[in-house]
Each structure stands twice: as structure tokens, then as C-alpha cells.
Amino acid sequence: MKKTIKDFDLKDKTVIIRCDFNVPMKDGEITDDNRIKASLETIEYAIDHGAKLVLMSHLGRIKSEEDKKKNSLEAVALRLSEYLNREVIFCEETHGDLLKDTVKELKAGEVLLMENTRFEDLDGKKESGNDSELGVFWASLGDIFINDAFGTAHRTHASNVGIASHLPSGVGFLIEKELNVMLEAIKNPKRPLTVILGGSKVSDKIGVIENLVNVADHILIGGGMAFTFLKASGLNIGKSLLDEEHLDFCKEMLEKHSDKLVLPIDCVVATEVSEDVNSRTCFINEIKEDELGLDIGHGTVKLFKQYLDDSKTVIWNGPVGVFEMDKFATGTKDLCEIINRENLISIIGGGDTAAAIIKFGYKDKMTHISTGGGASLELLEGKELPGIKCIDEK
């Protein structure tokens, strides 16, 4: 069991909190601040318990000076100030005397947000490469380290593993909840447990399938990845997405676990991925050579519903169609409605799945929507996340 922020006396301590403020931006404006709001509970707890706060986060990828201009965290500091109803001091440095001096001057209850940690990647990828000197410097700024950025917990960075290697450490409320919900669903699920897997490539989900096929009662497969399984079962899939390198894997899984893996029986097809193209629904053995599958059909939705209606826990990772286009969003939207019921534990992986749930208005109707796509995927694979592994045990 990992230590949490509640295991520390924070009074008059300088507490470094690694947050996930990697929010979408357009023309310098934040377009979705859900990740900021997800961090508030941990930040407010630290303030209420007399800590001096140093907040860190990355934003986007930094490969050039131009990237730095459009990925500053200054807008986050302003938004955070509004939510906390207090000034959030913004330091435009990621290292150096100005940052050290500003941190030293903090008083209990004051909050400082440091500039984007990935600015350090311009000089030899020091952040994402977990540069040891950078980790030591950042750790020197505080007394306690709290990791609350689940979205980067699967990465070995200077701002999580690097700092935790040199300070007493724990996790914040956001990571604590992610771990409790996800691990409980995998290790001690309320059954039947049904997993929905979608998205484009089989390669992205190999570890998940190998792990969860031994845990789940059923795995429903949709999205682009379904067509590699359909091809492996001997069907013509036209121009549909094919992960040829993993055909043998799909064939092996179907042979060993035919009782657990459920594939689409029909799909929505078109000759190209376009909102304007003509489309039709057909059985999966009726796909023409010039067509590709872009959504599951009504028959598949009904088939999946039989399993989902009987389930007590559902884990969903990956949309089952090109949900960004209304023409091919019906299957994903229908599954949202099917699992929107009481007495069902519904756990949504981050990334595109979370985006789809939010787009269709089901954000507040699911038990848990993960804040980290890659991190949640690795948890489902049964992996131990580096950003969690480095945290002190109770």
C-alpha cells in the first residue's frame, strides 16, 4: 500500500505536487479544464493543512522554441487562481535562482506553479529522460513529494520518479482513486465482468487482452481492431484496418478463448472515411473489396447488449467506431446508453474513450472515467507504473 498525502504532517512544509495540467489549448486559451479541476482536492487539502505548495506539470511536447511559446502554463496559473480563490504565483523558470528564491519566500498556504517541466526537454530531454541532476535539483525545492498526475504515471520522468527518489513521497487523491477503482475491478471484480475493447490497432491492446482474458467473463471487441480478428477468423474485410503483423496472435486468441471473445456480426461500411460519403450496414461476411468498416452495426449492438445487461462490472477501453464523425458514432453512443444504468460499475479508460463519453453527455453517469489513457492501459495490462512504483510504502 502506497503512502498518500494524508500520511504526512504538511504544516509549514514545502510540498511539491506533480499535477496533470496537460489541458487542451487554442490561441493561448484553455478549451477544457477538467484536468485542472481533477487536481483541486489534493491541492486544497495541502493548503488547508498549512503547506507551502510548489506545483509542477507538463503541457504538450516541446521540440522547439516555438513550442515553448504555445505551451506555457501561465494560463493554467490564472485558471487555478480562480478555482482556489487565491493568487497562484507563476514562475516562468524551470530551474535557476529565480525559482529557488521564489520557493524560499513562500508562506504557509501560498501556491506557486512552475513553468512547463518539458521546457527542460529542449536541452537533451532532461525531463522525459529522467536526468538525475534535474531530479536532484527539483527535489531540493521541497520537503515532501506528492504525485497526483496519473496521466504520466506510466512514464519515468524527472518530475515524478526523479523527485521521488530523493524525497519522502506519497500519492494524491486523484491517483489514489484511480488505483483503488481500477485495481479493484481487475483483482476483485463484481461479476460478471465484461470488457469492451475498441480503438484502431490490435498492437495497442495485446497486453490488455493477454491479461484480461484470464480475468474477464467476456471481452467484446469493436473498432478498427475488430477487423484483424475477423480476418484471422477467415473473413474478407475489404479495405478495413488490418494489423497484419498480429494476425497470428488474433487467431491464437480466438482458438484458445472462443468462449470469451465476442466479435461484431455486422458493421457500417463506406468506401472512405468521410462525413459525406454514402454508407451502409451489412453483415461482416458481406463487406465489399472497396469498403472499410467504420462502426459496429445495430445487430452487434444488440449482441453486445445481451452481455452488458447481465454484467455487474464493465471496463471499456477504446471507441467502437470513428465516433468523431456523427455518421459513424452510433455504435459508441449506443454502448454509452446501454451501460448507463444503476447497479453497474462502469470504468472508462482515458484518451479517446473518455472523449467519446464526454462528447455524448455521459460524463457524470459513469462510475469512473480515468484521467490517463496510457496509464490506465498499462494498469489493465497488469503492469506496475514507474510513477507509482517509486512512491514510499506505508
Secondary structure, DSSP 8 states (H G I E B T S, - for coil): -B-BGGGS--TT-EEEEE------EETTEES--HHHHHHHHHHHHHHHTT-EEEEE---S---SHHHHHHS-SHHHHHHHHHHHTS-EEEE--SSSHHHHHHHHT--TT-EEEE--GGGGGGTTSTTTTT-HHHHHHHHTT-SEEEE--GGGTTS--IIIIIHHTTS-EEE-HHHHHHHHHHHHHHHS--SSEEEEE-SS-SGGGHHHHHHHTTT-SEEEE-TTTHHHHHHHTT---TTS---GGGHHHHHHHHHH-TTTEE--SEEEEESSS-SSS-EEEEEGGG--TT-EEEEE-HHHHHHHHHHHHT-SEEEEES-SS-TTSGGG-HHHHHHHHHT--TT-EEEE-STHHHHHHHHTT-GGGSSEE-S-HHHHHHHHTT---HHHHTS-B-
